[in-house]
Amino acid sequence: MSNAELEALRAELDDINLDLLQLINKRAELVQEIGRVKEKQGVNRYDPVRERTMLDLIESSNEGPLDIASIKHIFKEIFKLGLDLQEGDHKKALLVSRKKKPEDTIINVKGELIGNGVPSFVFGPCAVESYEQVASVAEVVKNKGLKLLRGGAYKPRTSPYDFQGLGVEGLKILKRVADEYGLGVISEIVSPNDIETAVDYIDVIQIGARNMQNFELLKAAGAVNKPVLLKRGLAATIDEFINAAEYIMSQGNGNIILCERGIRTYERATRNTLDISAVPILKQETHLPVMVDVTHSTGRRDLLLPTAKAALAIGADGVMAEVHPDPSVALSDSAQQMDFKQFDDFFSEIQKPSWVTV
């Protein structure tokens, strides 16, 4: 074979490569369009029956010289690229994504602007035990110039024999105290059936770690006009956390506060392991405000202050921690709640600018 003949074959091969490139990109465009249609229809992107049909057609049309195993391998890779392309389009389209909304979302709770660049603080007892207990905490919180109070009316507990909360009676206590002290109230709701009742008593619906992927609860919270504080699940990835927020926003409610509260690891020195790096990642990937619950992430009073400082230093929009008049007799999580003296010291220290290094 002469050099001229070799070059001619190579030129023909180059033309085929360019034809293949054009066809592959044309296929990619069709795959993207199919993905958009499926998303509107609520259909799964991956259809194994359709894939099998395409492979059977390809196999029956193959005339060689490549064997069918090689052909299937090539086309399966092409199919996989198509699915990855659809998934990439889906991620770009997430309503919670920073790409969808470049500016920060700011949540207004009774005049407290969460996510506006000034740290917000949420304090209160783990569980609502009585009017007197909640009112005493509210007074301390109010005297510090703060506007938000937390308290659990429904308490999902690991053991069915532990205190489960006062339920609706707890919500009524929170509402009474909130009205008397002019505070915004955050409380966890564990059942979709309780959402409609809860909106009359509280200012922010909290969805706890154990319910982060309770999809019916997420959708129910997304269907009401009430801010939602969504906590990261015990073993949830950041991607799963973001998609849980998307469930809420997809129902029309964009008033979402993300809350990092530690994840479960092999470490036992703390109750959970605070994933502090999640804060800047969530701030980069979403336009939602991000808070850190230092109580549930550590489970240790001696670590509340340093972890709160770390949270604010890394860019969190606020900190949540638990305060109780007398933690020794608390009906839940007694070891991790601050008493009033400890709270005074904590809040005084967290407001000092000297610990922040530039």
N, C-alpha and C positions, 0 to 999 in steps of 0.2 A: 504494500500500500504506500502510495506516494504521500509526501507531506501535504500536498494540495488536497488529496482525498481525506486525510486525517483532519485537516482544518475545516473542511466542509462538514464533516460529521460533527465536529465540536460546535460549529456554528448552528447546526440543526438542533443539537442538544441544548445549546443556550436558548434557542427559540422556544423549545419545549419547556425548559425551566421557567421562562417568563410566562408562558401560557398557563403552566401549573400555578405560578404565583397569582396570576390574575384570577384563575378559577377558585383557588383557596380563599382569596380575599372576598370574592363574590359569594362563596359559600358562607363565610363569616358574617357578611352583611345579612344574608337570609336567616342565619341562626339568631342574630340579634333581633331581627324583626319577629321571628317566631317566639323568642323569649318575651318580648313586650306583649304579644298577643296572649301568651300563656299567663303572664302576670295579671293582665286585666281579667282573664277568665278564672283566676285562682287555681290554675292547673300546675302540677309539679313540673319543674323543668326537665327532670330526667324521666324518660319514658323507655323502660327496658324492652317493651314489646316493639316499639318503633325502631329501636336500635337493632333488634334481631331481624326485623323485616328488611332493613337496609343492608345488613350483612349478608342475608340470604340472597338478595338481589345481586349484590356484588359478586358473591361466590358463583352464582349461576351464570354470570356474564364474563367470568375470568377465562381468558384464552391463553394465559402464560405470556412470557416464560416464567414469571414469578409464581411460586407455589401459593396455594390459598392461605396457608398459615402466615406467610409473610405479608400477603395482601391484607388479611384481617388485622394484623398487628399495626400496619400503617394506618388503616382507616379507624381503628379504635383510638389511636393517638389523635387523629383529626377530630373524632367525635368528642374526646376529652377536652381538647382545646376549645371546642364550641361551647361546652358546658361551662368551662372556666370563664369564657368571654361573657356568657349570660350572667354568671355570678358576679363578675366585675361590674357589669351594668347595674345589677340590682344593688350592690353596695353603694355605688355612686348616687343612686336614687333615694337612699334612705333619708327620711324626713329629718332625722336627728343629726345627720351628717353635717360637718363643717363645710363640706363642698356644696351642700344644698343651701345653707344659710351661713355666710361667712361671719356675720356679726353675732356677738354673744346674746343669748336669751337671758333676760332679767325677769325674775319672778317677784311679784309684789304680794307680800303677805302682811296685811294690816299695816301697811306703810313701811315695812322692812323690805328693802330691795336686795334680793339674793342674786349675786352674780354681777354686781355693778362695780366691782373693784375694791369694795370695803368689806372686810370679813364679817360674816353673820354668825351668831352664836345661838345654839338651841340647847337649853338645859331643862331638866325636870326629872321626876322619879321614873324608875323603870316601869312600875305599875301604879295605877290609881288604886289607892287603898281606902281613902275616905276624903270627905270634903276638907277637913282640917289639915290633913297631910298635904294635899295639893295646894291649898290656899297658902300654907306657910312657905312652900317653895316658891309659889308665884310672887309672894311679897318680896322675897329675897331677890328674885330675878328682876322684878319691876324696879326695885331700889337701885339696881346697877345700871338702869337705863336701857335694859334689854326689852325686846318686843315679842320674843317667841318662847313658848313653853311646850315641852313634850311630856307625854304620859300615856302608858299603855292601858287601854280599857279591855282589849282582847289580847291574851298572852299565849301564843303558841309555845308550848313547853315540850322538852324532850320526853319527860315522864308524864303520863296521863294523870298522875296523882298530885302533881305540883299545882300551885295556884294558877288558875286559868284566866284571871281577870274578872272584873265586875260587869263586863258587857255594856249594854245600853245604859245601865245605871252609872257606869264609869264615864261614858260619854256625856251624860247629863251633868255630872260633877265638873268635868272639864269645861263645859259650856258655861256653867254658872261662874266658875272661877275666872274664865277668860273675860266674861262680861264685866265682872267686878274690878278686874285689874287692867283691863284694856290690852290684853295680850292675844297674839295669834297662837292657835293650838294645833299641834301635830300629834296624830295618834294612828296606830296601826289598825288596819282592817284586814281580816283574814278570809272573809267569805264574800263572793259577789252579791249575795243576798242582802248584805249589810251596808252596801255602798249607799243606797238611796236613803237609808236612815241616817247614816253617818254625816252626810253633807249638811244636815241641819244643825249639827253640833260642833263640827271641827272645821278648821281652816285649811289644813293640809292632810291629805290621805297618805299615810305611810304604808308602803308594801314592803314587808320584811324579807330578810334573806331567805327564809324557808319557802317563801311564796314568790320569789323572783320569776319563776317559770310556771306559775299558776296562770295559765294563759286566759282563762275565763275571767279571773280577777283583774288581770291587766286590761282586758278589753272593757270590763265594766267600769274601771277607773278612768279609762280613756273616753268613755261616753258621757261623763259628767263635767261640768264646768267648775272644777276644783283642782288646785295644784296637787301634784303627787310627788312625794319623796320616795324614790325607788332605791332600795338597798341591794348591793351585790350579793349574789348567792354564795353559800358556803364553799362551793367548789366551782364556781362559774368562771369561765374565761371572760376576758374583756369583750370579746366579740359577742358572746352570749348575753352579757350584761347590756350591751348597746342594743341588741335586737329585742331584749325585753322592753327597753324604753320605746323602741319602734312600735311594739304592739300597742302601747298606750297612745302614742302620737298618731298612729294610723287610724285611730277611732275619732280623731279630731281634737284631742286635748294636748296642746303643746307646752303646758305649764308643768315641766318635769324637772325635778332636782335629783341628780345622781348622788348616791352616798356610798363611798367605799367604807367597809366595816370589817375588813380582814377576811382572809380565806383560810381554809383548813389545810394544814401541812403536817409534816411529821414532828414539827417542833411543839414541845409541851410547856415551855417556859412561860408562854402567854396563851390566853384562851384561843385566839386565832393569830394568824400572822398578818400584820398590817402591810398590804401591798402599796407602799407609798408611791411607787413609780406609776401606779394606775392613774393618779391624779393628773399629771401632765399629759399622759396618753389620752385620757378621756377628754381633756381640754382641747387637745389637738384634733381628735377625731370627731367630736361633737360640738355643738354650740350651746350645750346645756350647762348650767352651773353644777359644780361638784363640791360636795361636802365630805367630811371625814368623821365617822363615829369612833372616837378614841376609846370609849368605854367597852364596846363589844369587840373591838379589834384586839385589845390587850387583856381585858378582864382583871386589870391590876391598877389600883389607885396610884401607886408610885410611878406608873408610866404614863399617866394621863397628860401631865404637863409637857414632858419632852416630845411625845408623839403629836400633841396639839401644835407645838412649835414647829415640828417638822412638816406637818400638814400645811400650815400657813406659809412656811418658808418655800415650799415647793409649788405653791400657787392655788391651794384649795380656796374655795369661795366661802368656807365656813367650817365650824367645828360643832359637833354634837357630843354631849356628855351627860351622865346621869347624876342627879343630886337628890338627896333624901334627908329629911329632918333627923332621922336616927337609923342609919344603915344596918345596925346590928339587929334590928327587929323587922327589917324589910321583908315582905312576903316573896320577893324574888331578887336574885342577883345582889345579895347583901355585900359580898366581898368587893364589888367593883364600883359602888356608888360613893360619891363624896358627901360628907356631912357639911353643914353650913360653914364651919371654920375652914375646912379644907377647900371648899368652894371659894371662899374669900381669898385665900392664898393663891389658888389656881388662877382666878380671874385677874387678880392684881398683877401677877407675874406675866400672864399672857398678853397684857396690854403694854408691857414695857418694850420699847423699840430696841433696847440695847442687845438683845439676843440675836437679832437679825443681822447677819453678816452679808456684805456685798462683795 
